[in-house]
Amino acid sequence: MFKFENENYLYGLIIIPFFILGYLLLYYAAKKRWRKFGDETLVNRLMPLRSFPMQTVKFSLLMAALACFILALANPQVGSTLEKGTRKGVDIMIALDISNSMLAEDIQPNRLEASKMALSRFIDQLKGDRIGLVVFAGKSFVQLPITSDYAAAKMFVNYVNPKLMNEQGTDIAAAIDLAAVSMLPETKDGNSEVSRISQLNSKVILVVSDGEDHFPEAVDMAAQVRKLGITVHTIGIGDVRGVPIPDGRRGGGFKKDLEGNTVITRLNEEVLKEIAAAGGGAYVHASNTNMGFETILDKINNMNKVDLKEVTFSRYESKYQYPLALGLIFLFIGLIWFMVKPRWKEQFLRLQQLLRIK
C-alpha cells in the first residue's frame, strides 16, 4: 500500500504551473526585446553562445527539484507489514440536538455551531476511543456509525445542520434509544450481547441539547440503557432565561408562533440533570467560555478502558529520502548548468567539417 503522510503539502505542487506560466511570459518578452536590437540572424551572430533552449533546461531542472522537495515534505510511505494489536478505549456515541432551538444565539455564534466546534476539539483529544454520532430533533438517525476514524468523524460533525431533520421537536428518548442500539453488537440469532456489555461498562452516550424535551420518556430510557452498562452524560446548551430563535427566512427576524408571538427557547436544566442522574453520568452546563466537553472527557478517561477488539493495521515505512535525494541532484545540476550553448557541440561541428575536407 502507498500513501502520503502529509497530504496537505501536495497542494504546494499547484505553484509549479504558475512558475511555468511566468517563465513562458518572460521568455517571449525577452525574445521580443532581442528583436528590437536588429535582425535576429545578426543578433545571433553577435551573441553566438546565447541559448534559450539551455535556459529552458536549467529552469526545468529547478522546477523538477522543487517538485521533488514538495513530495519529500509530503512523506511518501509504503505499507510493508501487517500487524495485529489490541486497542483500549471507550465507545462514545454523541447524541446531538439539531432542532431549530439550537440556532439561538445565547452562545456564540449559536448553540449548534458552538457545540460542533467544541465537539471537533473533543474528537482531537480522543486516544484509542471510538466515536459515533446520532442527530435528533423530532426524530433521530445515525449520522455516523461508531468508528475510530477521527478525521471522518470531524467531517460528519461539520456537515450537521437543522436542515437534515424535517420533523422538529426534541425527542431525547428516541435519540438515547437509537444511540444505545447502534452501540450494542448483535449475535447471529439477533439478540444483543447484553451480558457481555453489562460487564464492561465501557460505553458512553453524551447528549448535547438545550433540554426542551417534548417527550417525557427520556429519563426512563436513560435508566434502561444504564442497566446495559452504558453511561449517559448530558451537556446543557443555552440560557435558562430564554432567548428568541433567529429565522433566516424572515430576513434577520425571529421565529413566530401561529398567533404571531416571538418563540422563546430556554435551557431546561432539570430534564438534562434527571437524564444524567438516571444514566449514571454527569450533567454540565455549557457556556461561552467552557462548553463542558473537557469535563466529560476527564470522566471518560477515568473509566475502565477495556480491550475493545483486536485490530489489524499496516506498518508504513517513510520513503521521503528518495524524492529528497532526487531533488538535491536536480538542484545541483540546475545550479551548475550554463545557459549558453555547450562547447562540445561546437567542437563536434568542427570535427565534422574536418572529416568532410579530408
PAZA-220414 format. One record per residue (C-alpha): x negated, y, z negated; residue in one letter. Coordinates in steps of 0.001 Angstrom, whole numbers, padded with zeros to 6 digits, always signed. Layout:
XYZA/...
END
This chain:
+000000+000000+000000M/-001156+003520+000778F/-000142+006810-000790K/-001408+010268-001720F/-001658+011000-005438E/-001227+014764-004978N/+001114+015067-002007E/+001706+018790-002572N/-001826+019546-001379Y/-000902+018179+002055L/+001106+021348+002634Y/-002273+023030+002996G/-002555+021413+006443L/+000075+023913+007604I/-002522+026703+007615I/-004660+024951+010270I/-002270+025701+013196P/-002310+029358+012141F/-006124+029354+012245F/-005985+027777+015708I/-003491+030374+016908L/-005664+033180+015534G/-008726+031715+017219Y/-006983+031496+020607L/-005846+035100+020352L/-009375+036260+019516L/-010797+034036+022257Y/-008678+035565+025023Y/-009156+039054+023604A/-012951+038574+023778A/-012796+037333+027379K/-010705+040364+028261K/-013306+042686+026742R/-016137+040996+028690W/-014277+041515+031977R/-014231+045258+031323K/-018044+045374+031497F/-018033+044341+035128G/-017808+041334+037407D/-017551+038120+035437E/-020214+036374+037559T/-022648+039221+036981L/-021989+039257+033243V/-022617+035518+033085N/-025996+036002+034803R/-026920+038770+032348L/-025974+036511+029413M/-026828+033013+030611P/-026746+031452+027149L/-023291+032698+026206R/-020881+029736+025947S/-017228+029868+024963F/-016936+026037+025049P/-019733+025709+022484M/-017998+028304+020332Q/-014804+026245+020544T/-016672+023097+019488V/-018048+024925+016424K/-014574+026146+015469F/-013129+022646+015920S/-015765+021184+013603L/-014927+023727+010902L/-011191+023021+011214M/-011850+019278+011007A/-013868+019878+007848A/-011023+021924+006341L/-008504+019178+007148A/-010748+016555+005519C/-011152+018663+002375F/-007369+019038+002084I/-006930+015282+002457L/-009564+014746-000233A/-007681+017064-002593L/-004502+015055-001950A/-006491+011979-003058N/-005511+009096-000747P/-005037+005888-002699Q/-004808+002251-001697V/-002947-000319-003774G/-005328-003162-004354S/-003903-005325-007100T/-000569-006152-008683L/-000443-006235-012460E/+002170-007190-014997K/+002770-005454-018269G/+005346-004597-020862T/+006821-001149-021394R/+008018+000069-024761K/+010763+002647-024863G/+014395+003554-025312V/+017183+003582-022754D/+018725+007062-022731I/+021974+007890-020973M/+022782+011583-020686I/+026493+012470-020569A/+026547+015986-019135L/+029683+018108-019165D/+030217+019823-015785I/+033684+021252-016372S/+034367+024868-015394N/+033984+025994-019009S/+030271+025152-018714M/+029942+028157-016388L/+030457+030525-019334A/+027537+032890-019802E/+027205+032957-023598D/+023942+031058-022947I/+021848+032484-020124Q/+022114+032106-017216P/+025152+029966-018073N/+025848+026879-020169R/+025359+024391-017352L/+022217+025886-015818E/+020601+026289-019244A/+021423+022636-020003S/+019923+021498-016691K/+016681+023408-017261M/+016363+022083-020812A/+017142+018557-019605L/+014380+018771-016986S/+011903+019753-019692R/+013232+016892-021824F/+012546+014416-018996I/+008983+015742-018654D/+008310+014746-022272Q/+009545+011169-021992L/+006946+008410-022264K/+007995+004905-021322G/+011705+005566-021846D/+014310+005042-019150R/+016940+007639-018418I/+020278+007792-016629G/+022914+010458-016042L/+026697+010461-016315V/+028534+013652-015394V/+032061+014280-016553F/+034964+016685-016711A/+038485+015259-016431G/+036871+012083-015103K/+033397+010599-015240S/+030992+008995-012805F/+027416+007772-012862V/+025242+010370-011153Q/+022037+008394-011767L/+021760+004741-012900P/+019252+004005-015648I/+015733+004394-014263T/+012124+005068-015185S/+011636+007276-012109D/+011450+010674-013789Y/+010997+012578-010518A/+014260+011146-009178A/+015981+011906-012488A/+014983+015581-012322K/+016145+015775-008713M/+019590+014423-009606F/+019836+016780-012589V/+019106+019782-010356N/+021853+018692-007953Y/+024577+018731-010636V/+027292+021383-010358N/+031033+021629-011221P/+031987+021120-007552K/+031133+017426-007956L/+034288+016985-010012M/+037763+017635-008610N/+039659+016919-011805E/+038998+019432-014572Q/+039183+018855-018312G/+036718+017412-020811T/+037147+013676-021329D/+034198+012883-023599I/+035643+009471-024497A/+035558+008307-020876A/+032017+009640-020482A/+030763+007725-023531I/+032531+004568-022371D/+031036+004782-018870L/+027573+005571-020234A/+027709+002527-022528A/+028915+000215-019752V/+026102+001497-017483S/+023510+000586-020115M/+024744-002890-021013L/+023463-005654-018706P/+025853-008421-017806E/+025320-012155-017713T/+026256-014299-014741K/+029659-015022-016246D/+030356-011272-016516G/+030074-010956-020311N/+027861-008250-021797S/+024929-009438-023859E/+026311-007776-026975V/+024367-009948-029419S/+021033-009045-027877R/+021864-005336-027640I/+023075-005138-031226S/+019739-006499-032461Q/+017581-003992-030669L/+019004-000524-031410N/+017017+000908-028524S/+019765+002637-026585K/+020935+006223-026861V/+023786+008250-025405I/+023264+012011-025503L/+026439+014040-024959V/+025806+017611-023777V/+029072+019559-023873S/+030949+022570-025207D/+033245+020139-027025G/+036536+021333-025577E/+037815+017790-025569D/+041400+017371-024465H/+041271+013627-025191F/+041211+012618-028904P/+039719+009132-028372E/+036106+010339-028245A/+035362+009738-031935V/+036784+006202-031799D/+034801+005473-028636M/+031567+006654-030292A/+032251+004308-033222A/+032843+001400-030841Q/+029610+001850-028911V/+027770+002225-032205R/+028785-001358-033009K/+026898-002392-029863L/+023701-000837-031225G/+023978+002355-029179I/+023319+005637-030968T/+025331+008675-029870V/+023796+012146-030244H/+025549+015375-029282T/+024387+018850-028306I/+026909+021668-028524G/+026610+024308-025808I/+028222+027710-026254G/+029537+030253-028739D/+032160+029390-031346V/+033623+032895-030976R/+034647+032280-027386G/+033833+033916-024038V/+035641+034193-020679P/+034820+031870-017789I/+033459+033543-014623P/+035497+032927-011494D/+033347+033033-008377G/+036421+033128-006164R/+037583+036436-007667R/+034502+038435-006737G/+032973+038631-010211G/+036187+038379-012217G/+037212+035833-014836F/+039472+032819-014667K/+043145+033425-015464K/+045863+031065-016626D/+049261+030757-014966L/+050530+033729-016965E/+047656+035948-015863G/+045761+035867-019161N/+041978+035532-019213T/+040907+031993-020109V/+038622+031880-023157I/+036299+028953-023805T/+034952+028229-027291R/+032424+025734-028553L/+034260+023064-030556N/+031585+022030-033024E/+033904+019914-035143E/+034609+017415-032368V/+030933+017074-031466L/+029931+016680-035123K/+032516+013940-035601E/+031359+012136-032462I/+027725+012227-033604A/+028663+011008-037089A/+030718+008138-035690A/+027922+007234-033276G/+025240+007241-035958G/+023450+010139-034314G/+022773+013827-034841A/+024525+016995-033746Y/+022504+020036-032598V/+023868+023475-031765H/+022104+024855-028688A/+021104+028500-028428S/+019208+030712-026011N/+016014+030159-027982T/+016433+026456-028751N/+018543+024122-026649M/+018118+021284-029150G/+016647+018652-026845F/+013365+018671-028776E/+015220+017736-031954T/+016922+014813-030223I/+013610+013731-028672L/+011999+013597-032118D/+014765+011303-033338K/+014396+009098-030260I/+010634+008843-030760N/+011215+007717-034342N/+013460+004865-033219M/+012306+001285-032928N/+010986+001152-029384K/+011109-002370-028058V/+009719-004129-025015D/+012406-003238-022529L/+011231-005597-019833K/+008200-006895-018032E/+007198-004602-015190V/+005057-005294-012151T/+003116-002452-010639F/+000328-001891-008180S/-003003-000507-009299R/-004206+002135-006876Y/-007814+002967-006123E/-008723+006533-005152S/-010359+006933-001732K/-010918+010696-001730Y/-014660+010097-001248Q/-014196+009184+002419Y/-012438+012335+003652P/-014711+014397+001391L/-017856+012875+002897A/-016480+013236+006425L/-015578+016853+005734G/-019112+017602+004491L/-020539+016060+007662I/-018250+018177+009859F/-019119+021278+007834L/-022858+020664+008079F/-022714+020101+011837I/-020481+023142+012271G/-022851+025395+010321L/-025921+024417+012367I/-024048+024321+015682W/-025201+027112+018023F/-022602+028968+020046M/-024872+029087+023115V/-025469+026763+025996K/-027659+023834+024975P/-031241+023963+026282R/-031211+020261+027045W/-028646+020897+029745K/-030910+023476+031349E/-033872+021087+031222Q/-031749+018327+032726F/-030782+020570+035676L/-034424+021481+036283R/-035431+017814+036245L/-032644+017043+038696Q/-033890+019763+041062Q/-037467+018439+040892L/-036292+014939+041777L/-034413+016288+044782R/-037509+018175+046019I/-039600+015039+045844K/
END
